[in-house]
């Protein structure tokens, strides 16, 4: 179940109440006239089955409530209600599979923003990856992968294309390009400093590294893993089950590749730079393609389910008329 909190001018709130009253997926509805001061108007509370939430939110948006008021959506962690259970059973589809596009879009907008926090995590992850390469440590590589914040920005590329969000797409491209560029530059400077202090030698970078050689040697498996990981990651973002994201973070070698590029720049090693750059491009391309395809399939599937649900609601309204 999802809980909706709507604040809107009285005329819009009345229209919203009509929509919510007629929808069988809405199990609870509370109207508080004149309870809102900003914007001045009414407060409406409603519980709606997750399977139907996207359609209900779409109708509320069509009224313009999000422009003159607000629509707040939050998951209900625990609920005890026979009417809510019946509403959920009546809604087509599965709650875990449902995509609430407004929720996904907001999350990707927020987490693909180029800000100080994003840049710090990206830089720290890339520095950690470079240390992992020097020490040939798989544990540190995994730590760098988990620390890297780039996955949601990559997923935002697919969402921007599928949902026609040009601003989101441009924002994600900017975040990825600037994020990786700055992280690589800072890490390269740190590597130069370590080289000057004698902490790192060229032999540390060019020697055989059985545990981390995959970082600069892309092959068909790199692309396949990126496809699988991104598909799983997008499913985790869009569904009610988010446990798969950790697996995605430790599957794709984007940040470690960026760390090796930085080391290659610090020591002027063309082979390291080229191999790692290719690995980075292959992984990002695979993730972006898989994210786009997964979201496109979900949009087609849920469009059909929404059309089926609309027919059910229309029949209900006809009976009540």
C-alpha positions as YAML, in Angstrom:
chain: A
units: angstrom
residues:
- id: 1
  name: UNK
  ca: [0.00, 0.00, 0.00]
- id: 2
  name: UNK
  ca: [0.98, 3.62, -0.58]
- id: 3
  name: UNK
  ca: [-0.22, 6.60, 1.40]
- id: 4
  name: UNK
  ca: [-1.08, 9.82, -0.45]
- id: 5
  name: UNK
  ca: [-1.18, 13.22, 1.20]
- id: 6
  name: UNK
  ca: [-2.67, 15.88, -1.04]
- id: 7
  name: UNK
  ca: [-2.83, 19.59, -0.35]
- id: 8
  name: UNK
  ca: [-4.69, 21.71, -2.89]
- id: 9
  name: UNK
  ca: [-7.11, 24.60, -3.34]
- id: 10
  name: UNK
  ca: [-10.67, 23.54, -2.52]
- id: 11
  name: UNK
  ca: [-11.85, 23.25, -6.14]
- id: 12
  name: UNK
  ca: [-8.96, 20.98, -7.10]
- id: 13
  name: UNK
  ca: [-9.24, 19.03, -3.86]
- id: 14
  name: UNK
  ca: [-12.92, 18.35, -4.60]
- id: 15
  name: UNK
  ca: [-12.04, 16.97, -8.03]
- id: 16
  name: UNK
  ca: [-9.31, 14.82, -6.47]
- id: 17
  name: UNK
  ca: [-11.76, 13.43, -3.91]
- id: 18
  name: UNK
  ca: [-14.15, 12.43, -6.73]
- id: 19
  name: UNK
  ca: [-11.36, 10.51, -8.45]
- id: 20
  name: UNK
  ca: [-10.30, 8.79, -5.25]
- id: 21
  name: UNK
  ca: [-13.86, 7.93, -4.17]
- id: 22
  name: UNK
  ca: [-14.61, 6.19, -7.47]
- id: 23
  name: UNK
  ca: [-11.42, 4.14, -7.61]
- id: 24
  name: UNK
  ca: [-11.74, 0.62, -6.13]
- id: 25
  name: UNK
  ca: [-7.98, 0.56, -5.41]
- id: 26
  name: UNK
  ca: [-8.41, 3.33, -2.82]
- id: 27
  name: UNK
  ca: [-9.19, 1.75, 0.54]
- id: 28
  name: UNK
  ca: [-9.06, 4.77, 2.83]
- id: 29
  name: UNK
  ca: [-9.99, 8.39, 2.26]
- id: 30
  name: UNK
  ca: [-9.91, 11.34, 4.68]
- id: 31
  name: UNK
  ca: [-10.85, 14.91, 3.75]
- id: 32
  name: UNK
  ca: [-9.97, 17.84, 5.99]
- id: 33
  name: UNK
  ca: [-11.61, 21.02, 4.63]
- id: 34
  name: UNK
  ca: [-9.60, 24.23, 5.03]
- id: 35
  name: UNK
  ca: [-6.84, 22.33, 6.85]
- id: 36
  name: UNK
  ca: [-4.09, 23.56, 4.56]
- id: 37
  name: UNK
  ca: [-2.58, 27.02, 4.91]
- id: 38
  name: UNK
  ca: [0.09, 26.77, 2.19]
- id: 39
  name: UNK
  ca: [-1.43, 26.36, -0.29]
- id: 40
  name: UNK
  ca: [-4.69, 27.61, 1.15]
- id: 41
  name: UNK
  ca: [-7.25, 24.87, 0.74]
- id: 42
  name: UNK
  ca: [-7.99, 21.29, 1.80]
- id: 43
  name: UNK
  ca: [-5.94, 18.34, 2.99]
- id: 44
  name: UNK
  ca: [-6.79, 14.94, 1.53]
- id: 45
  name: UNK
  ca: [-5.35, 11.66, 2.82]
- id: 46
  name: UNK
  ca: [-5.75, 8.40, 0.94]
- id: 47
  name: UNK
  ca: [-4.47, 4.82, 0.97]
- id: 48
  name: UNK
  ca: [-4.08, 3.24, -2.46]
- id: 49
  name: UNK
  ca: [-2.87, -0.16, -3.63]
- id: 50
  name: UNK
  ca: [0.64, 0.17, -5.08]
- id: 51
  name: UNK
  ca: [-0.51, -1.58, -8.27]
- id: 52
  name: UNK
  ca: [-2.90, 1.28, -9.00]
- id: 53
  name: UNK
  ca: [-0.85, 4.17, -7.62]
- id: 54
  name: UNK
  ca: [0.71, 5.25, -10.91]
- id: 55
  name: UNK
  ca: [-2.69, 5.59, -12.59]
- id: 56
  name: UNK
  ca: [-4.17, 7.46, -9.64]
- id: 57
  name: UNK
  ca: [-1.20, 9.84, -9.45]
- id: 58
  name: UNK
  ca: [-1.48, 10.40, -13.19]
- id: 59
  name: UNK
  ca: [-5.11, 11.48, -12.82]
- id: 60
  name: UNK
  ca: [-4.22, 13.81, -9.96]
- id: 61
  name: UNK
  ca: [-1.42, 15.34, -12.02]
- id: 62
  name: UNK
  ca: [-3.85, 15.88, -14.90]
- id: 63
  name: UNK
  ca: [-5.85, 18.14, -12.56]
- id: 64
  name: UNK
  ca: [-2.75, 20.29, -12.05]
- id: 65
  name: UNK
  ca: [-2.56, 19.60, -8.32]
- id: 66
  name: UNK
  ca: [1.23, 19.30, -8.45]
- id: 67
  name: UNK
  ca: [1.38, 22.89, -9.78]
- id: 68
  name: UNK
  ca: [-1.00, 24.57, -7.32]
- id: 69
  name: UNK
  ca: [-0.55, 22.19, -4.40]
- id: 70
  name: UNK
  ca: [1.36, 19.00, -3.65]
- id: 71
  name: UNK
  ca: [1.06, 15.22, -3.88]
- id: 72
  name: UNK
  ca: [3.10, 13.40, -1.26]
- id: 73
  name: UNK
  ca: [3.64, 9.66, -1.76]
- id: 74
  name: UNK
  ca: [5.07, 7.34, 0.87]
- id: 75
  name: UNK
  ca: [5.06, 3.55, 1.35]
- id: 76
  name: UNK
  ca: [3.03, 2.02, 4.15]
- id: 77
  name: UNK
  ca: [5.41, -0.37, 5.88]
- id: 78
  name: UNK
  ca: [2.77, -2.22, 7.89]
- id: 79
  name: UNK
  ca: [-0.98, -2.09, 7.55]
- id: 80
  name: UNK
  ca: [-3.95, -4.01, 8.98]
- id: 81
  name: UNK
  ca: [-7.09, -3.45, 6.95]
- id: 82
  name: UNK
  ca: [-9.55, -5.80, 5.30]
- id: 83
  name: UNK
  ca: [-10.63, -3.10, 2.85]
- id: 84
  name: UNK
  ca: [-7.00, -2.42, 1.93]
- id: 85
  name: UNK
  ca: [-6.42, -6.12, 1.35]
- id: 86
  name: UNK
  ca: [-9.47, -6.31, -0.91]
- id: 87
  name: UNK
  ca: [-8.37, -3.19, -2.80]
- id: 88
  name: UNK
  ca: [-4.94, -4.70, -3.40]
- id: 89
  name: UNK
  ca: [-6.46, -7.98, -4.57]
- id: 90
  name: UNK
  ca: [-8.75, -6.15, -6.97]
- id: 91
  name: UNK
  ca: [-5.90, -4.19, -8.59]
- id: 92
  name: UNK
  ca: [-4.29, -5.99, -11.57]
- id: 93
  name: UNK
  ca: [-0.64, -7.00, -11.32]
- id: 94
  name: UNK
  ca: [1.70, -7.60, -8.41]
- id: 95
  name: UNK
  ca: [2.69, -5.03, -5.82]
- id: 96
  name: UNK
  ca: [6.37, -6.01, -5.98]
- id: 97
  name: UNK
  ca: [6.44, -5.61, -9.77]
- id: 98
  name: UNK
  ca: [4.65, -2.29, -9.90]
- id: 99
  name: UNK
  ca: [6.45, 0.78, -11.23]
- id: 100
  name: UNK
  ca: [5.43, 4.09, -9.68]
- id: 101
  name: UNK
  ca: [6.99, 6.34, -12.30]
- id: 102
  name: UNK
  ca: [6.71, 9.54, -10.26]
- id: 103
  name: UNK
  ca: [8.65, 7.89, -7.44]
- id: 104
  name: UNK
  ca: [11.36, 6.50, -9.73]
- id: 105
  name: UNK
  ca: [11.75, 9.80, -11.60]
- id: 106
  name: UNK
  ca: [12.19, 11.80, -8.40]
- id: 107
  name: UNK
  ca: [14.77, 9.35, -7.08]
- id: 108
  name: UNK
  ca: [16.83, 9.48, -10.26]
- id: 109
  name: UNK
  ca: [16.63, 13.29, -10.37]
- id: 110
  name: UNK
  ca: [17.90, 13.53, -6.81]
- id: 111
  name: UNK
  ca: [20.66, 10.92, -7.03]
- id: 112
  name: UNK
  ca: [21.99, 12.03, -10.41]
- id: 113
  name: UNK
  ca: [22.53, 15.62, -9.29]
- id: 114
  name: UNK
  ca: [26.12, 16.81, -9.60]
- id: 115
  name: UNK
  ca: [26.83, 18.06, -6.09]
- id: 116
  name: UNK
  ca: [29.57, 18.04, -3.49]
- id: 117
  name: UNK
  ca: [28.44, 14.74, -1.98]
- id: 118
  name: UNK
  ca: [28.37, 12.96, -5.35]
- id: 119
  name: UNK
  ca: [31.81, 14.31, -6.31]
- id: 120
  name: UNK
  ca: [33.28, 13.35, -2.94]
- id: 121
  name: UNK
  ca: [32.01, 9.77, -3.10]
- id: 122
  name: UNK
  ca: [33.16, 9.42, -6.71]
- id: 123
  name: UNK
  ca: [36.64, 10.76, -5.93]
- id: 124
  name: UNK
  ca: [37.08, 8.68, -2.79]
- id: 125
  name: UNK
  ca: [35.94, 5.57, -4.64]
- id: 126
  name: UNK
  ca: [38.36, 6.21, -7.49]
- id: 127
  name: UNK
  ca: [41.29, 6.85, -5.12]
- id: 128
  name: UNK
  ca: [40.43, 3.65, -3.23]
- id: 129
  name: UNK
  ca: [40.31, 1.77, -6.54]
- id: 130
  name: UNK
  ca: [43.78, 3.03, -7.49]
- id: 131
  name: UNK
  ca: [45.15, 1.81, -4.15]
- id: 132
  name: UNK
  ca: [43.45, -1.55, -4.75]
- id: 133
  name: UNK
  ca: [45.21, -1.81, -8.11]
- id: 134
  name: UNK
  ca: [48.62, -1.03, -6.64]
- id: 135
  name: UNK
  ca: [48.10, -3.60, -3.88]
- id: 136
  name: UNK
  ca: [46.32, -6.03, -6.24]
- id: 137
  name: UNK
  ca: [43.54, -6.34, -3.66]
- id: 138
  name: UNK
  ca: [40.13, -7.66, -4.70]
- id: 139
  name: UNK
  ca: [38.66, -6.66, -1.34]
- id: 140
  name: UNK
  ca: [39.56, -3.00, -1.90]
- id: 141
  name: UNK
  ca: [38.23, -3.19, -5.47]
- id: 142
  name: UNK
  ca: [34.89, -4.37, -4.12]
- id: 143
  name: UNK
  ca: [34.94, -1.56, -1.57]
- id: 144
  name: UNK
  ca: [35.54, 0.98, -4.33]
- id: 145
  name: UNK
  ca: [32.68, -0.46, -6.39]
- id: 146
  name: UNK
  ca: [30.25, -0.20, -3.50]
- id: 147
  name: UNK
  ca: [31.39, 3.34, -2.67]
- id: 148
  name: UNK
  ca: [30.91, 4.61, -6.25]
- id: 149
  name: UNK
  ca: [27.65, 6.60, -6.69]
- id: 150
  name: UNK
  ca: [27.40, 6.43, -10.48]
- id: 151
  name: UNK
  ca: [24.79, 3.70, -11.02]
- id: 152
  name: UNK
  ca: [21.66, 5.81, -10.55]
- id: 153
  name: UNK
  ca: [23.04, 8.41, -12.95]
- id: 154
  name: UNK
  ca: [23.52, 5.65, -15.54]
- id: 155
  name: UNK
  ca: [19.96, 4.43, -14.90]
- id: 156
  name: UNK
  ca: [18.75, 8.01, -15.36]
- id: 157
  name: UNK
  ca: [20.00, 7.89, -18.96]
- id: 158
  name: UNK
  ca: [17.54, 5.10, -19.76]
- id: 159
  name: UNK
  ca: [14.73, 6.70, -17.80]
- id: 160
  name: UNK
  ca: [15.28, 10.00, -19.60]
- id: 161
  name: UNK
  ca: [14.97, 8.26, -22.97]
- id: 162
  name: UNK
  ca: [12.00, 6.06, -22.11]
- id: 163
  name: UNK
  ca: [9.96, 8.77, -20.38]
- id: 164
  name: UNK
  ca: [11.00, 11.59, -22.69]
- id: 165
  name: UNK
  ca: [12.75, 13.48, -19.89]
- id: 166
  name: UNK
  ca: [15.35, 15.44, -21.85]
- id: 167
  name: UNK
  ca: [16.42, 17.48, -18.84]
- id: 168
  name: UNK
  ca: [17.03, 14.33, -16.80]
- id: 169
  name: UNK
  ca: [19.05, 12.76, -19.63]
- id: 170
  name: UNK
  ca: [21.27, 15.84, -20.02]
- id: 171
  name: UNK
  ca: [21.67, 16.09, -16.26]
- id: 172
  name: UNK
  ca: [22.81, 12.46, -16.02]
- id: 173
  name: UNK
  ca: [25.28, 12.82, -18.92]
- id: 174
  name: UNK
  ca: [26.75, 15.94, -17.31]
- id: 175
  name: UNK
  ca: [27.03, 14.25, -13.92]
- id: 176
  name: UNK
  ca: [28.76, 11.17, -15.33]
- id: 177
  name: UNK
  ca: [31.21, 13.07, -17.54]
- id: 178
  name: UNK
  ca: [32.22, 15.67, -14.97]
- id: 179
  name: UNK
  ca: [32.15, 13.16, -12.12]
- id: 180
  name: UNK
  ca: [34.52, 10.71, -13.77]
- id: 181
  name: UNK
  ca: [36.75, 13.48, -15.17]
- id: 182
  name: UNK
  ca: [37.24, 15.19, -11.81]
- id: 183
  name: UNK
  ca: [37.68, 11.89, -9.93]
- id: 184
  name: UNK
  ca: [40.32, 10.70, -12.43]
- id: 185
  name: UNK
  ca: [42.11, 14.06, -12.32]
- id: 186
  name: UNK
  ca: [42.26, 14.17, -8.52]
- id: 187
  name: UNK
  ca: [43.37, 10.54, -8.33]
- id: 188
  name: UNK
  ca: [46.07, 11.14, -10.96]
- id: 189
  name: UNK
  ca: [47.40, 14.07, -8.91]
- id: 190
  name: UNK
  ca: [47.39, 11.90, -5.79]
- id: 191
  name: UNK
  ca: [49.25, 9.18, -7.72]
- id: 192
  name: UNK
  ca: [51.83, 11.73, -8.90]
- id: 193
  name: UNK
  ca: [52.36, 12.81, -5.30]
- id: 194
  name: UNK
  ca: [52.75, 9.19, -4.20]
- id: 195
  name: UNK
  ca: [55.18, 8.62, -7.06]
- id: 196
  name: UNK
  ca: [57.25, 11.64, -5.98]
- id: 197
  name: UNK
  ca: [57.36, 10.32, -2.40]
- id: 198
  name: UNK
  ca: [58.46, 6.92, -3.65]
- id: 199
  name: UNK
  ca: [55.34, 5.18, -2.38]
- id: 200
  name: UNK
  ca: [54.35, 3.93, -5.83]
- id: 201
  name: UNK
  ca: [56.65, 2.89, -8.65]
- id: 202
  name: UNK
  ca: [55.94, 2.10, -12.28]
- id: 203
  name: UNK
  ca: [56.57, -1.56, -11.50]
- id: 204
  name: UNK
  ca: [53.65, -1.51, -9.05]
- id: 205
  name: UNK
  ca: [51.35, -0.52, -11.89]
- id: 206
  name: UNK
  ca: [52.76, -2.65, -14.72]
- id: 207
  name: UNK
  ca: [53.58, -5.82, -12.78]
- id: 208
  name: UNK
  ca: [51.37, -8.89, -13.08]
- id: 209
  name: UNK
  ca: [48.18, -8.37, -11.09]
- id: 210
  name: UNK
  ca: [46.23, -11.64, -11.11]
- id: 211
  name: UNK
  ca: [43.49, -10.30, -8.81]
- id: 212
  name: UNK
  ca: [42.85, -7.01, -10.64]
- id: 213
  name: UNK
  ca: [43.99, -7.61, -14.24]
- id: 214
  name: UNK
  ca: [40.35, -7.68, -15.37]
- id: 215
  name: UNK
  ca: [40.14, -3.93, -14.78]
- id: 216
  name: UNK
  ca: [42.13, -3.06, -17.93]
- id: 217
  name: UNK
  ca: [41.37, -6.11, -20.10]
- id: 218
  name: UNK
  ca: [37.75, -5.77, -21.33]
- id: 219
  name: UNK
  ca: [36.16, -8.64, -23.24]
- id: 220
  name: UNK
  ca: [32.71, -9.90, -24.18]
- id: 221
  name: UNK
  ca: [32.04, -10.90, -20.58]
- id: 222
  name: UNK
  ca: [32.53, -7.30, -19.44]
- id: 223
  name: UNK
  ca: [29.65, -6.22, -21.63]
- id: 224
  name: UNK
  ca: [27.45, -9.18, -20.68]
- id: 225
  name: UNK
  ca: [28.00, -8.60, -16.95]
- id: 226
  name: UNK
  ca: [27.18, -4.91, -17.41]
- id: 227
  name: UNK
  ca: [23.92, -5.81, -19.15]
- id: 228
  name: UNK
  ca: [22.86, -8.26, -16.44]
- id: 229
  name: UNK
  ca: [23.88, -6.01, -13.55]
- id: 230
  name: UNK
  ca: [22.15, -2.94, -14.97]
- id: 231
  name: UNK
  ca: [18.93, -4.84, -15.66]
- id: 232
  name: UNK
  ca: [18.94, -6.10, -12.06]
- id: 233
  name: UNK
  ca: [19.73, -2.62, -10.77]
- id: 234
  name: UNK
  ca: [16.90, -0.98, -12.67]
- id: 235
  name: UNK
  ca: [14.47, -3.62, -11.41]
- id: 236
  name: UNK
  ca: [15.64, -2.87, -7.86]
- id: 237
  name: UNK
  ca: [15.04, 0.86, -8.40]
- id: 238
  name: UNK
  ca: [11.58, 0.47, -9.90]
- id: 239
  name: UNK
  ca: [10.12, -2.35, -7.82]
- id: 240
  name: UNK
  ca: [9.26, -2.63, -4.15]
- id: 241
  name: UNK
  ca: [12.25, -4.95, -3.67]
- id: 242
  name: UNK
  ca: [15.56, -3.05, -3.52]
- id: 243
  name: UNK
  ca: [17.87, -5.74, -2.20]
- id: 244
  name: UNK
  ca: [19.62, -6.27, -5.53]
- id: 245
  name: UNK
  ca: [21.47, -2.95, -5.68]
- id: 246
  name: UNK
  ca: [24.46, -4.11, -3.63]
- id: 247
  name: UNK
  ca: [25.04, -6.92, -6.10]
- id: 248
  name: UNK
  ca: [25.00, -4.42, -8.96]
- id: 249
  name: UNK
  ca: [27.57, -2.18, -7.29]
- id: 250
  name: UNK
  ca: [30.10, -5.03, -6.94]
- id: 251
  name: UNK
  ca: [29.54, -6.47, -10.42]
- id: 252
  name: UNK
  ca: [30.55, -3.68, -12.81]
- id: 253
  name: UNK
  ca: [34.08, -2.30, -12.95]
- id: 254
  name: UNK
  ca: [33.43, 1.36, -13.74]
- id: 255
  name: UNK
  ca: [35.15, 3.04, -10.79]
- id: 256
  name: UNK
  ca: [38.12, 0.59, -10.74]
- id: 257
  name: UNK
  ca: [38.66, 1.29, -14.44]
- id: 258
  name: UNK
  ca: [38.66, 5.02, -13.71]
- id: 259
  name: UNK
  ca: [41.24, 4.43, -10.96]
- id: 260
  name: UNK
  ca: [43.52, 2.59, -13.37]
- id: 261
  name: UNK
  ca: [43.16, 5.38, -15.94]
- id: 262
  name: UNK
  ca: [44.40, 7.79, -13.27]
- id: 263
  name: UNK
  ca: [47.42, 5.60, -12.51]
- id: 264
  name: UNK
  ca: [48.18, 5.31, -16.21]
- id: 265
  name: UNK
  ca: [48.09, 9.10, -16.55]
- id: 266
  name: UNK
  ca: [50.40, 9.56, -13.56]
- id: 267
  name: UNK
  ca: [53.01, 7.19, -15.02]
- id: 268
  name: UNK
  ca: [52.41, 7.85, -18.73]
- id: 269
  name: UNK
  ca: [51.36, 4.26, -19.45]
- id: 270
  name: UNK
  ca: [49.37, 4.27, -22.69]
- id: 271
  name: UNK
  ca: [48.34, 0.60, -22.55]
- id: 272
  name: UNK
  ca: [46.89, 1.00, -19.07]
- id: 273
  name: UNK
  ca: [45.03, 4.17, -20.06]
- id: 274
  name: UNK
  ca: [43.60, 2.66, -23.26]
- id: 275
  name: UNK
  ca: [42.59, -0.68, -21.76]
- id: 276
  name: UNK
  ca: [40.94, 0.89, -18.73]
- id: 277
  name: UNK
  ca: [39.18, 3.58, -20.78]
- id: 278
  name: UNK
  ca: [37.79, 0.88, -23.06]
- id: 279
  name: UNK
  ca: [36.65, -1.09, -20.03]
- id: 280
  name: UNK
  ca: [34.93, 2.01, -18.64]
- id: 281
  name: UNK
  ca: [33.18, 2.78, -21.93]
- id: 282
  name: UNK
  ca: [32.09, -0.84, -22.45]
- id: 283
  name: UNK
  ca: [30.61, -1.05, -18.96]
- id: 284
  name: UNK
  ca: [28.82, 2.30, -19.13]
- id: 285
  name: UNK
  ca: [27.44, 1.51, -22.59]
- id: 286
  name: UNK
  ca: [26.22, -1.91, -21.48]
- id: 287
  name: UNK
  ca: [24.60, -0.52, -18.35]
- id: 288
  name: UNK
  ca: [22.90, 2.33, -20.21]
- id: 289
  name: UNK
  ca: [21.57, -0.03, -22.91]
- id: 290
  name: UNK
  ca: [20.27, -2.58, -20.40]
- id: 291
  name: UNK
  ca: [18.69, 0.14, -18.27]
- id: 292
  name: UNK
  ca: [16.91, 1.62, -21.27]
- id: 293
  name: UNK
  ca: [15.65, -1.78, -22.46]
- id: 294
  name: UNK
  ca: [14.44, -2.84, -19.02]
- id: 295
  name: UNK
  ca: [12.56, 0.41, -18.49]
- id: 296
  name: UNK
  ca: [11.08, 0.27, -22.00]
- id: 297
  name: UNK
  ca: [9.73, -3.24, -21.38]
- id: 298
  name: UNK
  ca: [8.32, -2.21, -18.00]
- id: 299
  name: UNK
  ca: [6.61, 0.79, -19.54]
- id: 300
  name: UNK
  ca: [4.93, -1.35, -22.22]
- id: 301
  name: UNK
  ca: [3.81, -3.99, -19.70]
- id: 302
  name: UNK
  ca: [2.43, -1.51, -17.19]
- id: 303
  name: UNK
  ca: [0.73, 0.52, -19.86]
- id: 304
  name: UNK
  ca: [-1.32, -2.54, -20.76]
- id: 305
  name: UNK
  ca: [-2.06, -3.28, -17.11]
- id: 306
  name: UNK
  ca: [-3.11, 0.35, -16.58]
- id: 307
  name: UNK
  ca: [-5.46, 0.14, -19.55]
- id: 308
  name: UNK
  ca: [-6.99, -3.01, -18.07]
- id: 309
  name: UNK
  ca: [-7.41, -1.28, -14.71]
- id: 310
  name: UNK
  ca: [-8.99, 1.77, -16.39]
- id: 311
  name: UNK
  ca: [-11.66, -0.49, -17.87]
- id: 312
  name: UNK
  ca: [-12.39, -1.94, -14.43]
- id: 313
  name: UNK
  ca: [-12.73, 1.56, -12.93]
- id: 314
  name: UNK
  ca: [-14.96, 2.67, -15.83]
- id: 315
  name: UNK
  ca: [-17.31, -0.30, -15.28]
- id: 316
  name: UNK
  ca: [-17.47, 0.55, -11.57]
- id: 317
  name: UNK
  ca: [-18.36, 4.16, -12.31]
- id: 318
  name: UNK
  ca: [-21.03, 3.01, -14.74]
- id: 319
  name: UNK
  ca: [-22.62, 0.79, -12.09]
- id: 320
  name: UNK
  ca: [-22.55, 3.61, -9.55]
- id: 321
  name: UNK
  ca: [-24.06, 6.13, -11.98]
...
